[in-house]
């Protein structure tokens, strides 16, 4: 049952603990008593305002009968690595001054992860973008990436515009 969370990289350890407690119908106070961890500390771990220590992780695992040593600590480490890499990816972006706010009307342009969301971004630019925006996308991603993404796009929405821009610029 618990193995499914150990490889989770997108879920903070505190949220996993909260989920486990809810499923087991155990209160934070009950866990606190059983694990020998201050009630406020349990709350802070769940809310993500405090990181798990190895000792807390092991005490809570034992109190919950989880047989994986360092369980919450490992989940926390996986999440921290994921969060760090995601933040680094967000720092990697094209020249945002080349894009109009209207192109990304439904999101904040500075919040876009240009690496993880490249398929969506490239499709959007080639469907709605102007020549400056398309050229900046090509400069940032490279022609090979643009070609690969657009060839794998099967949406019929704005297909003619996408294909026209592809032929003209790539």
Residue pairs with C-beta under 8 A, 6 or more apart in sequence:
2 20
2 66
2 67
2 68
2 71
3 68
5 11
5 16
5 75
6 68
6 71
6 74
6 75
6 78
7 78
8 16
8 75
8 78
8 79
9 78
9 79
9 81
9 82
10 79
10 82
11 75
11 79
12 48
12 75
12 76
12 79
13 45
13 52
13 57
13 72
13 73
13 75
13 76
13 79
14 45
14 46
14 47
14 48
14 52
15 46
15 48
16 72
16 75
17 42
17 45
17 46
17 60
17 72
18 46
20 64
20 66
21 27
21 28
21 31
21 46
24 64
26 64
28 39
28 42
28 43
28 46
29 39
31 37
31 42
31 60
31 63
31 64
32 38
32 39
32 41
32 42
34 63
35 42
35 56
35 59
35 60
35 62
35 63
35 64
36 59
36 63
37 56
37 59
37 60
41 50
41 56
42 60
44 50
45 51
45 52
45 56
45 72
51 76
52 60
52 72
52 73
52 76
53 73
54 70
54 73
56 72
57 70
57 71
57 72
57 73
57 76
58 69
58 70
58 73
60 66
60 72
61 67
61 68
61 69
61 70
61 71
61 72
68 74
86 113
86 116
89 113
89 114
89 115
89 116
90 111
90 112
90 113
90 114
92 114
92 115
93 112
93 114
93 140
94 114
94 136
94 137
94 139
94 140
95 136
95 140
96 109
96 110
98 132
98 133
98 135
98 136
99 109
99 129
99 133
99 136
100 130
100 133
101 109
103 124
103 125
103 128
103 129
103 133
104 112
104 124
112 121
114 121
114 140
118 141
118 145
118 149
119 149
119 152
119 153
121 137
122 137
122 141
122 145
122 146
122 149
122 150
123 149
123 150
123 153
123 155
123 162
125 133
125 134
125 137
126 134
126 137
126 146
126 150
126 161
126 162
126 165
126 166
127 157
127 158
127 161
127 162
127 165
128 158
128 161
129 137
129 165
131 169
134 165
134 169
135 169
137 146
138 146
138 169
138 170
141 149
143 170
146 166
146 170
147 166
147 170
150 162
150 166
150 170
153 162
